[in-house]
Amino acid sequence: ALQGWTRLPIPADGRVREESPWSYDPATGVLTCRGEGHHEWLRLDRELGDARIRVEWRFIPLPGGRGYNSGIMVRN
């Protein structure tokens, strides 16, 4: 479980599935989203002040897949 984070649907009036596509490995610090069949995002449950964020991002295309919508968004 990702304590301190909330899963939210896209679009906002949608629903999140019971099974989470998200997993986190504390040993490596890697957050993974298995995006097949899911369209949602994670929101941190607390506000942050001044901060720096470093992100390494990639995705693995699925055979026959299309319509990918992935990335990092920081709200201000």
C-alpha atoms as an extended CHARMM CRD file, in Angstrom:
* protein
*
        76  EXT
         1         1  ALA       CA              0.0000000000        0.0000000000        0.0000000000  PROA      1               0.0000000000
         2         2  LEU       CA              1.1260000000        3.5430000000       -0.6940000000  PROA      2               0.0000000000
         3         3  GLN       CA              0.4360000000        5.2260000000        2.6230000000  PROA      3               0.0000000000
         4         4  GLY       CA             -0.0020000000        8.9790000000        2.3540000000  PROA      4               0.0000000000
         5         5  TRP       CA             -1.2010000000        8.8520000000       -1.2660000000  PROA      5               0.0000000000
         6         6  THR       CA             -4.7190000000        8.7860000000       -2.7100000000  PROA      6               0.0000000000
         7         7  ARG       CA             -5.6760000000        7.1060000000       -5.9730000000  PROA      7               0.0000000000
         8         8  LEU       CA             -8.0030000000        9.2310000000       -8.1070000000  PROA      8               0.0000000000
         9         9  PRO       CA             -9.8140000000        8.3990000000      -11.3570000000  PROA      9               0.0000000000
        10        10  ILE       CA             -9.4320000000        9.9900000000      -14.7650000000  PROA      10              0.0000000000
        11        11  PRO       CA            -11.9090000000       11.4770000000      -15.5980000000  PROA      11              0.0000000000
        12        12  ALA       CA            -12.7380000000       12.9160000000      -12.1830000000  PROA      12              0.0000000000
        13        13  ASP       CA            -16.2780000000       11.4820000000      -12.2000000000  PROA      13              0.0000000000
        14        14  GLY       CA            -14.9540000000        7.9750000000      -12.9580000000  PROA      14              0.0000000000
        15        15  ARG       CA            -14.1250000000        5.1940000000      -10.5270000000  PROA      15              0.0000000000
        16        16  VAL       CA            -10.8840000000        3.5750000000       -9.4270000000  PROA      16              0.0000000000
        17        17  ARG       CA            -10.7420000000       -0.1850000000       -9.6000000000  PROA      17              0.0000000000
        18        18  GLU       CA            -10.3970000000       -2.2410000000       -6.4470000000  PROA      18              0.0000000000
        19        19  GLU       CA             -7.0390000000       -3.6420000000       -7.5800000000  PROA      19              0.0000000000
        20        20  SER       CA             -4.3740000000       -0.9510000000       -7.6110000000  PROA      20              0.0000000000
        21        21  PRO       CA             -2.0470000000       -0.6910000000      -10.6120000000  PROA      21              0.0000000000
        22        22  TRP       CA              0.5470000000        1.0290000000       -8.3680000000  PROA      22              0.0000000000
        23        23  SER       CA              3.4300000000       -0.5740000000       -6.5180000000  PROA      23              0.0000000000
        24        24  TYR       CA              6.4240000000        0.8460000000       -4.7050000000  PROA      24              0.0000000000
        25        25  ASP       CA              9.7270000000       -0.8740000000       -3.9660000000  PROA      25              0.0000000000
        26        26  PRO       CA             11.3460000000        0.8390000000       -0.9630000000  PROA      26              0.0000000000
        27        27  ALA       CA             14.6470000000       -0.9500000000       -1.6170000000  PROA      27              0.0000000000
        28        28  THR       CA             15.0540000000        0.7250000000       -5.0210000000  PROA      28              0.0000000000
        29        29  GLY       CA             12.7660000000        3.7500000000       -4.6070000000  PROA      29              0.0000000000
        30        30  VAL       CA             10.9320000000        2.7670000000       -7.7970000000  PROA      30              0.0000000000
        31        31  LEU       CA              7.2340000000        3.5590000000       -8.1930000000  PROA      31              0.0000000000
        32        32  THR       CA              5.6040000000        1.4380000000      -10.8920000000  PROA      32              0.0000000000
        33        33  CYS       CA              2.2190000000        1.7370000000      -12.5600000000  PROA      33              0.0000000000
        34        34  ARG       CA              0.8620000000       -1.2410000000      -14.4500000000  PROA      34              0.0000000000
        35        35  GLY       CA             -1.3760000000        0.8770000000      -16.6560000000  PROA      35              0.0000000000
        36        36  GLU       CA             -3.2600000000       -1.8080000000      -18.5320000000  PROA      36              0.0000000000
        37        37  GLY       CA             -6.9910000000       -1.2070000000      -18.1240000000  PROA      37              0.0000000000
        38        38  HSD       CA             -6.4820000000        1.5560000000      -15.5630000000  PROA      38              0.0000000000
        39        39  HSD       CA             -6.6680000000        5.3090000000      -15.9860000000  PROA      39              0.0000000000
        40        40  GLU       CA             -5.9260000000        7.0280000000      -12.7160000000  PROA      40              0.0000000000
        41        41  TRP       CA             -3.3910000000        9.1780000000      -10.9050000000  PROA      41              0.0000000000
        42        42  LEU       CA             -1.8130000000        9.4840000000       -7.4560000000  PROA      42              0.0000000000
        43        43  ARG       CA             -2.0990000000       12.5290000000       -5.2060000000  PROA      43              0.0000000000
        44        44  LEU       CA              0.1140000000       13.1270000000       -2.1980000000  PROA      44              0.0000000000
        45        45  ASP       CA             -2.1090000000       13.6600000000        0.8560000000  PROA      45              0.0000000000
        46        46  ARG       CA             -0.1080000000       16.5610000000        2.2370000000  PROA      46              0.0000000000
        47        47  GLU       CA              1.1610000000       19.8610000000        0.9130000000  PROA      47              0.0000000000
        48        48  LEU       CA              4.8550000000       20.4320000000        0.3360000000  PROA      48              0.0000000000
        49        49  GLY       CA              6.7160000000       23.7010000000        0.6470000000  PROA      49              0.0000000000
        50        50  ASP       CA              9.8970000000       24.5740000000       -1.1820000000  PROA      50              0.0000000000
        51        51  ALA       CA             11.1780000000       21.3920000000       -2.7820000000  PROA      51              0.0000000000
        52        52  ARG       CA             13.2140000000       19.9190000000       -5.5660000000  PROA      52              0.0000000000
        53        53  ILE       CA             11.9530000000       16.9750000000       -7.4990000000  PROA      53              0.0000000000
        54        54  ARG       CA             14.0670000000       14.6450000000       -9.5860000000  PROA      54              0.0000000000
        55        55  VAL       CA             12.2900000000       12.1800000000      -11.8080000000  PROA      55              0.0000000000
        56        56  GLU       CA             13.4600000000        9.4670000000      -14.1350000000  PROA      56              0.0000000000
        57        57  TRP       CA             10.5060000000        8.3670000000      -16.2020000000  PROA      57              0.0000000000
        58        58  ARG       CA              9.9720000000        5.6920000000      -18.8340000000  PROA      58              0.0000000000
        59        59  PHE       CA              7.3320000000        3.3520000000      -20.0890000000  PROA      59              0.0000000000
        60        60  ILE       CA              7.3700000000        0.0270000000      -21.8570000000  PROA      60              0.0000000000
        61        61  PRO       CA              5.0670000000       -0.0110000000      -24.8730000000  PROA      61              0.0000000000
        62        62  LEU       CA              2.7460000000       -2.9990000000      -25.0390000000  PROA      62              0.0000000000
        63        63  PRO       CA              2.4470000000       -4.9450000000      -28.2900000000  PROA      63              0.0000000000
        64        64  GLY       CA             -0.5210000000       -3.4460000000      -30.1470000000  PROA      64              0.0000000000
        65        65  GLY       CA             -0.9210000000       -0.7810000000      -27.4700000000  PROA      65              0.0000000000
        66        66  ARG       CA             -1.9240000000        2.7660000000      -28.3460000000  PROA      66              0.0000000000
        67        67  GLY       CA             -3.2050000000        5.9130000000      -26.7010000000  PROA      67              0.0000000000
        68        68  TYR       CA             -0.5880000000        6.1200000000      -23.9840000000  PROA      68              0.0000000000
        69        69  ASN       CA             -1.0830000000        8.9500000000      -21.5220000000  PROA      69              0.0000000000
        70        70  SER       CA              1.7810000000        8.9580000000      -19.0890000000  PROA      70              0.0000000000
        71        71  GLY       CA              4.0410000000       11.4120000000      -17.3690000000  PROA      71              0.0000000000
        72        72  ILE       CA              4.6710000000       13.5010000000      -14.3240000000  PROA      72              0.0000000000
        73        73  MET       CA              2.5290000000       16.4620000000      -13.3260000000  PROA      73              0.0000000000
        74        74  VAL       CA              3.3020000000       18.8280000000      -10.5100000000  PROA      74              0.0000000000
        75        75  ARG       CA              0.4340000000       21.0730000000       -9.5100000000  PROA      75              0.0000000000
        76        76  ASN       CA              1.0540000000       24.5930000000       -8.3550000000  PROA      76              0.0000000000
